[in-house]
Amino acid sequence: MEFLPTLWFVLIAVLWIGYLFLEGFDLGVGMHLLFSARSERERRVMLNTIGPVWDGNEVWLLTAGGATFAAFPFWYASLFSALYIPLVIVLLGLIFRAVAIEYRGKGSTDAWIRSWDFALGLGSLVSAFGVGAALALTTTGLPLNENGDRVGGAWAWFNGYAVLGGLAVVGFCLVHAAAFLALKTEGPVRERSRRFVSLALPVALLPLAAWVLVIQFRSGTLVTWALVLVAVTAAVVAWFANRAGREGWSFIGLGVFLVTGAAALFGAVYPIVLPSTLDPAHSLTIWNASSSDYTLGVMSIVAAVGVPLVLVYQGWTYWVFRKRVTAASIPEAHAVMPAVRSR
């Protein structure tokens, strides 16, 4: 059956796009802590904008990886083994980021807080760059032999396309986070974030635009080129909306830019899920990398029930925490008492 592999290719693309959209501003806020905030109260304002949602957003990454493993096991095996080193680095970055968010408030000294802020910012940067590099190589190719195994040393994956993809995701996360902060905060953080979007958007989105264009010139179709046109239009709308003080439209415009741009990438490479740079005959496609029709059928039934529930729950979470965060709503820092007193 040809329908089910195509369906799951689309679903996995949706999961990756959802992850980049939701986790994009999470990672970007972490990076902004390193240079945008002017005081500890401003850093706490920024962290409180993502506090209720950041861990839920990370689930999209786990779901994308799990869906790839179940629906396309050969794609998963080749990709994760070939990119073992960068994916481990991404995992470490996510761990540092999660621990930093939880631990920065467990101490009261400036050195303690700034150390965890640095861990949070660096972990966010490394994670964004690594995810971007992995996705770029998924579309441009890896040196795979006829068995789907990587040829070359442990760093055979590292090339210009990996750097381009890493810079693309980092640049988007920074602008996306600034638009999110402008939408979710009041006061100096809001104004500074708006200025950042105005200045950085035309430059920060260039790597992502270049990545999309490289793939389009290789294998683009009329539909994917139309999506590219929509993406460019959405980026322009986001910039003008930000200049006009319409933060909501600016954030939506950047979201449309990401969705249509990423859809153009996935659509252009379809039905190939992992190209081989050694020989096109060694490339993995949705046909030779997928699970059985029975497995995909069962997964489709489970997804039809589970995915809407997850979307409704996450949408409800964002609705509950929809109001802006202000400096006045941040309580004074207090000392953390030890759980066990020393004698």
Helices and strands as residue ranges (DSSP letters): H 3-32, H 40-50, H 54-71, H 73-82, H 84-103, G 104-106, H 110-140, H 160-184, H 188-204, H 206-219, H 222-243, H 247-269, E 272-274, G 280-282, E 284-285, H 293-320, G 327-329
